[in-house]
Amino acid sequence: MTELMTLEEVASYLRVTEKTVYRLVDRRAIPAAKVGHQWR
């Protein structure tokens, strides 16, 4: 099973801002899925 990470965890892991994580998801540079009201 693939580990799910929160937005904050991804930003910390990549050492980027949360806004940058959103941009990467938008560009499909990193995979993401919406679980309820949260992106994972």
LINWO-V546443 format. One record per backbone hydrogen bond with DSSP energy under -1.0 kcal/mol. CO is the residue of the C=O (numbers start at 1). NH is the residue of the N-H. If there is no record, write none. Layout:
CO&NH + CO&NH
//
This chain:
6&10 + 7&11 + 8&12 + 9&13 + 10&14 + 11&16 + 17&21 + 18&22 + 19&23 + 20&24 + 21&25 + 22&26 + 23&27 + 24&29 + 25&28 + 33&40 + 35&38 + 38&35
//
